[in-house]
């Protein structure tokens, strides 16, 4: 049987053209220009089989990021796996706000709670090489992904395993705490739709109404923040008011929210009195 030519896969109509090209680039390890220049090349059976396997997974709805094993965030390529959430552009506002909070501080100390792939902590560490960045997660598998990303990107991040502040050594004080915790209510139908179906459930929902982990982070922050230190958290589209109330009740000043690219109040934070 004659091996298929590359061009027969390039015109695979089961998937969008961009996704076909991305999958072929991945299995062949070649850029788009090479694909176009070699479209009449015969494909090795194992290459065709690898493409077909990925195509079937994509047709079942599996996210492209998991198929390719990476996702861009803040201009950097991060490894991802089903052990971690896929970094999203909406979360970049959290990193941008964090960097604003750190402006003017020499060698600031930063804590990222529930780091997952490490995208937030590593992006901060790369933008502020003088910062002392610690990142925690309860999942050893997630921390392995974060460690690989820190190594790939030559970022200095201290990774610790444990649930929220339990992972933080006693006596550590921070200028800034950031987090993108689970905030989806456990009965939210979106948990069974789209890409989210394939992401780790424990990183998406707190198993309750969506505010449990956000409240834990706020309540424990005072013990770990320096005077004048700030706390910023990502939350759901309809949770901004509730999170601001949590922050105000915990004694934070200058409490406010910031919007993402879609105009949704995506993150909320405040600062301890100095």
Backbone torsions as a table, in degrees:
resi	resn	phi	psi	omega
1	UNK	NA	131.3	-178.1
2	UNK	-72.2	128.8	178.8
3	UNK	-60.8	144.3	178.4
4	UNK	-68.0	151.6	175.3
5	UNK	-85.3	156.4	-178.9
6	UNK	-56.3	-37.3	-175.5
7	UNK	-64.9	-23.2	178.0
8	UNK	-68.0	-29.6	176.5
9	UNK	-84.5	-31.5	179.8
10	UNK	-61.9	-22.6	-179.6
11	UNK	-106.7	22.0	175.8
12	UNK	-59.3	115.3	-174.3
13	UNK	-89.5	0.3	-179.5
14	UNK	-73.8	-24.7	-177.2
15	UNK	-125.8	158.5	173.1
16	UNK	-56.9	146.5	-175.8
17	UNK	-55.7	-41.1	-179.0
18	UNK	-61.9	-41.7	-179.4
19	UNK	-66.9	-39.1	176.3
20	UNK	-58.3	-47.4	-178.7
21	UNK	-63.8	-41.6	-179.5
22	UNK	-63.6	-40.3	179.3
23	UNK	-67.6	-39.0	178.4
24	UNK	-68.3	-40.6	175.4
25	UNK	-58.3	-38.7	-177.9
26	UNK	-68.4	-49.5	-175.6
27	UNK	-72.5	-28.9	-179.8
28	UNK	-90.7	-19.8	-176.3
29	UNK	67.0	33.1	-177.0
30	UNK	-128.3	151.7	178.8
31	UNK	-79.9	171.1	-177.2
32	UNK	-57.2	-42.4	-178.2
33	UNK	-59.6	-37.1	179.1
34	UNK	-66.6	-40.8	179.7
35	UNK	-59.0	-43.9	-178.2
36	UNK	-68.2	-35.8	-178.0
37	UNK	-77.6	-17.9	-176.3
38	UNK	-122.5	31.4	-173.9
39	UNK	-68.8	-15.3	177.7
40	UNK	-97.5	2.7	178.8
41	UNK	-67.8	140.8	173.9
42	UNK	-72.4	145.7	-179.7
43	UNK	-97.7	136.8	173.3
44	UNK	-63.8	144.2	-178.6
45	UNK	-54.6	-38.3	-178.9
46	UNK	-68.5	-30.3	177.3
47	UNK	-70.6	-45.8	178.0
48	UNK	-61.1	-39.3	179.6
49	UNK	-67.4	-39.9	178.7
50	UNK	-63.5	-42.1	177.5
51	UNK	-62.6	-46.0	-176.9
52	UNK	-62.6	-38.5	178.2
53	UNK	-61.2	-45.6	179.3
54	UNK	-67.2	-39.2	179.5
55	UNK	-61.9	-41.8	179.0
56	UNK	-64.7	-39.3	177.9
57	UNK	-64.9	-39.0	178.3
58	UNK	-66.9	-39.9	178.6
59	UNK	-63.6	-25.5	177.0
60	UNK	-81.9	-4.4	176.1
61	UNK	104.5	-0.6	-178.4
62	UNK	-63.3	136.2	-177.0
63	UNK	-60.4	142.7	177.7
64	UNK	-58.8	-34.9	-178.7
65	UNK	-60.2	-38.6	178.2
66	UNK	-72.7	-34.3	178.7
67	UNK	-67.5	-40.2	-178.6
68	UNK	-85.5	-24.5	178.6
69	UNK	85.5	12.6	179.5
70	UNK	-158.7	163.3	176.4
71	UNK	-151.9	142.0	177.9
72	UNK	-80.1	140.7	177.3
73	UNK	-154.9	127.1	-179.5
74	UNK	53.2	34.8	177.7
75	UNK	80.4	7.0	-179.6
76	UNK	-120.6	151.5	176.6
77	UNK	-95.0	122.6	179.8
78	UNK	-111.8	135.8	171.1
79	UNK	-67.5	143.6	174.0
80	UNK	-137.4	155.7	175.7
81	UNK	-148.4	170.6	177.1
82	UNK	-61.9	-3.8	176.2
83	UNK	-82.6	-9.8	-176.5
84	UNK	-136.3	156.3	172.1
85	UNK	-65.5	151.2	174.6
86	UNK	-81.0	123.0	178.9
87	UNK	-58.8	138.3	-177.2
88	UNK	-119.7	149.2	179.1
89	UNK	-55.7	-32.7	-179.7
90	UNK	-57.6	-31.8	-176.6
91	UNK	-75.5	-13.1	179.8
92	UNK	-62.4	-27.4	178.3
93	UNK	-64.4	-28.4	177.2
94	UNK	-68.2	-42.9	178.4
95	UNK	-66.1	-44.1	-179.7
96	UNK	-61.2	-41.1	178.1
97	UNK	-67.5	-39.5	177.9
98	UNK	-59.0	-44.3	-178.9
99	UNK	-66.0	-33.9	175.0
100	UNK	-64.4	-41.0	179.5
101	UNK	-63.0	-31.2	-175.9
102	UNK	-87.2	-10.3	-178.4
103	UNK	-58.4	131.4	178.8
104	UNK	87.8	-7.9	177.5
105	UNK	-96.3	130.7	177.4
106	UNK	-88.3	131.6	178.3
107	UNK	47.4	55.5	-177.9
108	UNK	-69.1	154.1	176.8
109	UNK	-103.9	128.1	-174.4
110	UNK	-127.5	140.0	176.3
111	UNK	-123.1	126.5	175.0
112	UNK	-110.5	115.9	-177.2
113	UNK	-94.7	128.2	-178.5
114	UNK	71.4	56.1	-166.9
115	UNK	-70.3	-25.7	-179.3
116	UNK	60.2	-120.7	179.5
117	UNK	-69.6	-11.0	-177.5
118	UNK	86.0	6.8	-173.4
119	UNK	-57.6	-42.7	-178.2
120	UNK	-69.8	-53.2	-177.1
121	UNK	-61.0	-44.7	-177.4
122	UNK	-68.1	-38.8	177.9
123	UNK	-62.5	-39.8	176.9
124	UNK	-66.1	-44.5	-178.7
125	UNK	-63.3	-35.4	179.8
126	UNK	-72.3	-34.5	180.0
127	UNK	-79.1	-27.1	179.5
128	UNK	-127.7	84.7	-176.5
129	UNK	-63.7	-18.4	180.0
130	UNK	-87.1	-7.3	-175.6
131	UNK	-76.4	149.3	171.5
132	UNK	-101.0	104.8	-172.6
133	UNK	-107.9	126.5	173.9
134	UNK	-114.7	141.6	179.2
135	UNK	-135.0	133.0	-177.9
136	UNK	-118.3	155.7	171.0
137	UNK	-159.3	148.0	178.7
138	UNK	-79.6	-16.2	-176.6
139	UNK	-97.5	118.9	176.5
140	UNK	-64.4	-34.9	179.8
141	UNK	-66.2	-39.8	177.2
142	UNK	-65.6	-41.8	179.3
143	UNK	-63.2	-31.1	176.6
144	UNK	-65.6	-38.7	176.2
145	UNK	-66.1	-44.2	179.0
146	UNK	-61.1	-40.9	179.5
147	UNK	-63.7	-39.9	178.3
148	UNK	-64.6	-39.7	178.6
149	UNK	-67.4	-41.5	177.8
150	UNK	-61.4	-40.3	178.0
151	UNK	-65.8	-47.1	-179.3
152	UNK	-57.6	-40.6	-172.5
153	UNK	-99.7	5.9	178.0
154	UNK	54.0	46.6	179.3
155	UNK	-103.3	138.7	179.1
156	UNK	-92.1	100.7	179.7
157	UNK	-135.2	131.3	177.0
158	UNK	-91.5	118.3	-176.9
159	UNK	-100.8	132.7	180.0
160	UNK	-133.3	144.2	-176.4
161	UNK	-102.6	130.5	177.7
162	UNK	158.9	170.0	-178.2
163	UNK	-86.6	116.5	178.7
164	UNK	47.9	-123.4	-174.6
165	UNK	-76.0	-10.7	178.0
166	UNK	-61.0	-24.2	-177.9
167	UNK	-84.3	-10.6	-173.6
168	UNK	-89.4	123.9	179.1
169	UNK	-58.9	143.9	178.9
170	UNK	-59.5	141.0	177.2
171	UNK	90.3	-8.5	178.7
172	UNK	-74.7	131.4	176.7
173	UNK	-121.4	143.5	-173.7
174	UNK	-127.7	147.6	173.8
175	UNK	-81.2	-23.9	-176.4
176	UNK	-151.6	135.4	171.0
177	UNK	-119.2	132.1	177.0
178	UNK	-127.9	154.8	178.4
179	UNK	-163.1	143.5	167.9
180	UNK	-119.9	79.2	-172.3
181	UNK	-84.5	172.7	172.3
182	UNK	-62.5	127.8	-179.2
183	UNK	-139.6	8.1	178.5
184	UNK	-87.6	133.1	177.7
185	UNK	-62.3	144.4	-173.7
186	UNK	-64.6	-22.3	180.0
187	UNK	-100.4	13.0	179.6
188	UNK	-70.0	123.5	-178.3
189	UNK	-63.6	-20.2	-179.8
190	UNK	-65.2	-19.0	179.3
191	UNK	-64.8	-18.9	-179.2
192	UNK	-111.7	23.1	-178.5
193	UNK	-128.4	150.6	171.7
194	UNK	58.3	-152.7	-178.5
195	UNK	-58.9	-31.4	-174.5
196	UNK	-57.5	-28.9	-179.4
197	UNK	-57.0	-27.5	-174.1
198	UNK	-98.7	-5.9	-177.2
199	UNK	-88.7	157.3	-177.6
200	UNK	-61.5	120.8	-174.9
201	UNK	-59.7	-36.7	-179.0
202	UNK	-67.6	-17.9	177.0
203	UNK	-91.0	-6.7	-177.5
204	UNK	-104.0	-42.3	-175.1
205	UNK	-127.1	147.3	177.9
206	UNK	-85.3	2.7	-179.2
207	UNK	81.1	5.2	-179.9
208	UNK	-136.9	-133.6	-173.7
209	UNK	-86.4	-3.5	177.1
210	UNK	106.2	-13.6	-178.1
211	UNK	-106.8	-4.2	-174.0
212	UNK	-60.0	-53.0	-177.7
213	UNK	-70.6	-35.7	175.8
214	UNK	-58.8	-43.1	179.8
215	UNK	-65.7	-40.5	178.7
216	UNK	-60.7	-42.2	-178.9
217	UNK	-65.0	-44.1	179.0
218	UNK	-63.0	-46.1	-176.0
219	UNK	-64.5	-30.9	-178.8
220	UNK	-92.4	-7.6	-172.1
221	UNK	-65.2	-39.0	-175.2
222	UNK	-59.0	-31.6	-178.3
223	UNK	-72.7	-14.8	-173.3
224	UNK	-121.9	-6.6	178.1
225	UNK	-95.2	143.4	171.6
226	UNK	-73.8	165.7	174.6
227	UNK	-58.7	132.7	-177.9
228	UNK	81.1	1.6	-179.6
229	UNK	-72.5	157.1	-175.1
230	UNK	-117.0	152.8	174.8
231	UNK	-128.2	128.5	176.2
232	UNK	-133.2	135.9	-177.0
233	UNK	-135.9	143.4	169.6
234	UNK	-81.9	150.9	179.6
235	UNK	-153.0	-179.8	-178.1
236	UNK	-73.3	165.9	-174.7
237	UNK	-61.2	-25.5	-176.3
238	UNK	-113.6	18.3	-174.0
239	UNK	-108.9	-1.0	-173.2
240	UNK	-57.3	-47.3	-178.4
241	UNK	-61.9	-44.0	-179.4
242	UNK	-63.7	-39.4	-179.7
243	UNK	-70.4	-38.0	176.5
244	UNK	-61.6	-38.6	178.4
245	UNK	-65.4	-40.4	176.8
246	UNK	-60.1	-43.1	-179.0
247	UNK	-66.7	-44.1	-179.6
248	UNK	-64.0	-42.1	179.6
249	UNK	-64.2	-27.3	-179.8
250	UNK	-86.7	2.3	175.6
251	UNK	92.7	15.2	178.2
252	UNK	-80.5	144.2	176.2
253	UNK	-101.5	169.3	175.6
254	UNK	50.0	40.7	-178.5
255	UNK	-73.0	127.6	176.4
256	UNK	-160.0	172.7	-179.3
257	UNK	-119.3	159.4	176.2
258	UNK	-128.8	149.1	-174.7
259	UNK	-96.6	151.3	176.5
260	UNK	-88.1	-171.0	-176.7
261	UNK	-64.5	-22.8	179.1
262	UNK	-88.7	1.4	-180.0
263	UNK	83.6	10.7	-179.8
264	UNK	-90.8	138.5	174.9
265	UNK	-66.6	100.8	-169.3
266	UNK	-99.1	-31.3	-178.6
267	UNK	-133.2	151.2	176.1
268	UNK	-137.1	150.5	-179.1
269	UNK	-165.0	-179.7	178.9
270	UNK	-168.0	-178.5	-175.2
271	UNK	-130.8	140.8	175.5
272	UNK	-72.9	147.1	176.1
273	UNK	-57.2	139.6	-177.7
274	UNK	-92.3	NA	NA
